[in-house]
């Protein structure tokens, strides 16, 4: 939930929806599900960039769909991160050393640790930005004629999976 749906998402959604319709038309019960990867370092990158460079922008204030606005901040993070790496490498660090020393990436990692610890401020930002993306996704799904019976969010299931793996 850190960028708009891309062609691969659209392809998979349309194929899945078409198959669900065919199976249902043949008298079978179908439950259309969507699994949303709504947590992790990639999400924190967008959140951190919005916090640092966003000046309080919202989908309403910019006139952009929420998923596009959040995607802009994912790109912004990458742009600033690459500039930071270039600067560190100009000072003599190897690429690997620059990546390890990047203050921006370290901040994103710290934000993820805070998210996992349930930090109220980080969680509030996460919820706000994810809701912007979900609204954008919903608009795209409506235009494609795709719907889901059940949506599973990684943020609600990752601990269960982590426990099973451990």
C-alpha positions as CSV (number, residue, x, y, z in Angstrom):
1,X,0.0,0.0,0.0
2,X,2.7,2.4,-0.9
3,X,2.0,3.0,-4.6
4,X,-0.8,2.8,-7.2
5,X,-1.7,-0.6,-8.7
6,X,0.6,-1.3,-11.6
7,X,0.1,-3.4,-14.7
8,X,1.0,-6.6,-12.9
9,X,-1.6,-6.0,-10.2
10,X,-4.2,-5.1,-12.8
11,X,-3.4,-8.2,-14.9
12,X,-3.7,-10.5,-11.8
13,X,-6.9,-8.8,-10.6
14,X,-8.6,-9.2,-14.0
15,X,-7.5,-12.8,-14.5
16,X,-8.7,-13.7,-11.0
17,X,-12.0,-11.9,-11.4
18,X,-12.5,-13.6,-14.8
19,X,-11.8,-17.1,-13.4
20,X,-14.1,-16.4,-10.4
21,X,-16.9,-15.4,-12.8
22,X,-16.4,-18.5,-14.9
23,X,-16.3,-20.8,-11.8
24,X,-19.4,-19.2,-10.3
25,X,-21.3,-19.4,-13.7
26,X,-20.7,-23.1,-13.5
27,X,-22.6,-23.3,-10.2
28,X,-19.6,-23.3,-7.9
29,X,-19.3,-21.3,-4.7
30,X,-16.6,-18.7,-5.1
31,X,-15.1,-16.5,-2.4
32,X,-13.0,-13.7,-4.0
33,X,-10.2,-12.7,-1.6
34,X,-7.5,-10.0,-1.7
35,X,-4.3,-10.2,0.3
36,X,-2.9,-6.8,1.1
37,X,0.8,-6.3,2.0
38,X,0.1,-3.2,4.2
39,X,3.2,-3.3,6.5
40,X,6.9,-3.4,6.2
41,X,9.9,-1.3,5.3
42,X,8.4,-0.3,1.9
43,X,5.4,1.2,3.7
44,X,7.7,3.0,6.1
45,X,9.7,4.5,3.2
46,X,6.5,6.3,2.0
47,X,5.5,7.3,5.5
48,X,8.9,8.8,6.3
49,X,9.1,10.7,3.0
50,X,5.7,12.1,3.5
51,X,6.6,13.1,7.1
52,X,9.9,14.8,6.0
53,X,8.9,16.3,2.6
54,X,5.1,16.2,2.5
55,X,4.2,19.5,4.1
56,X,0.9,18.1,5.2
57,X,-0.3,17.2,1.7
58,X,-3.5,15.1,1.4
59,X,-5.4,13.7,-1.5
60,X,-7.9,16.5,-1.0
61,X,-5.4,19.3,-0.9
62,X,-3.6,18.0,-4.0
63,X,-6.5,16.7,-6.0
64,X,-4.6,13.3,-6.4
65,X,-5.9,9.8,-5.8
66,X,-4.5,8.6,-2.5
67,X,-2.6,5.7,-4.0
68,X,-0.9,8.1,-6.4
69,X,0.0,10.6,-3.7
70,X,1.5,7.9,-1.5
71,X,3.3,6.5,-4.5
72,X,4.8,9.9,-5.1
73,X,6.4,9.7,-1.6
74,X,7.7,6.2,-2.2
75,X,9.5,7.7,-5.3
76,X,10.6,10.7,-3.2
77,X,12.2,8.4,-0.6
78,X,14.1,6.6,-3.3
79,X,15.3,9.8,-4.9
80,X,16.6,11.2,-1.6
81,X,18.1,7.8,-0.6
82,X,20.0,7.6,-3.9
83,X,21.3,11.1,-3.5
84,X,22.4,10.3,0.0
85,X,24.2,7.1,-1.2
86,X,25.9,9.1,-3.9
87,X,27.1,11.7,-1.4
88,X,28.4,9.0,0.9
89,X,30.3,7.3,-1.9
90,X,31.8,10.6,-3.0
91,X,33.3,10.8,0.5
92,X,35.0,7.4,-0.1
93,X,32.5,4.8,1.1
94,X,31.8,1.7,-0.9
95,X,28.2,1.2,-2.1
96,X,27.8,-1.4,0.7
97,X,29.2,0.9,3.3
98,X,27.1,3.8,2.1
99,X,23.9,1.6,2.3
100,X,24.8,0.6,5.8
101,X,25.5,4.2,6.9
102,X,22.5,5.8,5.2
103,X,20.7,8.0,7.8
104,X,17.5,8.0,5.8
105,X,17.3,4.2,5.6
106,X,18.2,4.0,9.3
107,X,15.2,6.3,10.0
108,X,12.9,4.1,7.9
109,X,14.1,1.0,9.8
110,X,13.5,2.8,13.1
111,X,10.0,3.7,12.0
112,X,9.3,0.0,11.2
113,X,10.5,-1.0,14.7
114,X,8.2,1.6,16.2
115,X,5.3,0.4,14.0
116,X,5.9,-3.2,15.3
117,X,6.0,-1.9,18.9
118,X,2.6,-0.2,18.3
119,X,3.9,3.4,18.6
120,X,0.7,5.5,18.5
121,X,2.2,8.3,16.3
122,X,3.6,5.9,13.8
123,X,0.5,3.8,13.8
124,X,-1.7,6.9,13.3
125,X,0.4,8.0,10.3
126,X,0.3,4.5,8.9
127,X,-3.5,4.3,9.2
128,X,-4.0,7.7,7.6
129,X,-1.8,7.0,4.6
130,X,-3.1,3.4,4.1
131,X,-6.6,4.7,4.1
132,X,-5.7,7.1,1.3
133,X,-4.3,4.2,-0.7
134,X,-7.3,2.0,0.0
135,X,-9.6,4.7,-1.3
136,X,-7.5,5.0,-4.4
137,X,-7.5,1.2,-4.9
138,X,-11.3,1.0,-4.4
139,X,-11.7,3.6,-7.2
140,X,-9.5,1.5,-9.5
141,X,-11.3,-1.7,-8.6
142,X,-14.7,-0.1,-9.3
143,X,-13.4,1.1,-12.7
144,X,-12.2,-2.4,-13.5
145,X,-15.4,-4.1,-12.3
146,X,-13.5,-6.1,-9.7
147,X,-14.8,-6.8,-6.2
148,X,-13.7,-8.9,-3.2
149,X,-15.7,-10.9,-0.7
150,X,-12.8,-10.9,1.9
151,X,-9.7,-8.8,2.2
152,X,-6.8,-10.1,4.3
153,X,-4.4,-7.5,5.6
154,X,-0.8,-8.6,6.4
155,X,-0.8,-6.3,9.4
156,X,-3.5,-8.5,10.9
157,X,-1.9,-11.9,10.1
158,X,1.9,-11.4,10.2
159,X,2.3,-12.3,13.8
160,X,0.4,-15.5,13.4
161,X,2.6,-16.4,10.5
162,X,5.7,-15.4,12.4
163,X,4.8,-17.6,15.3
164,X,4.2,-20.6,13.0
165,X,7.6,-20.1,11.3
166,X,9.4,-19.8,14.6
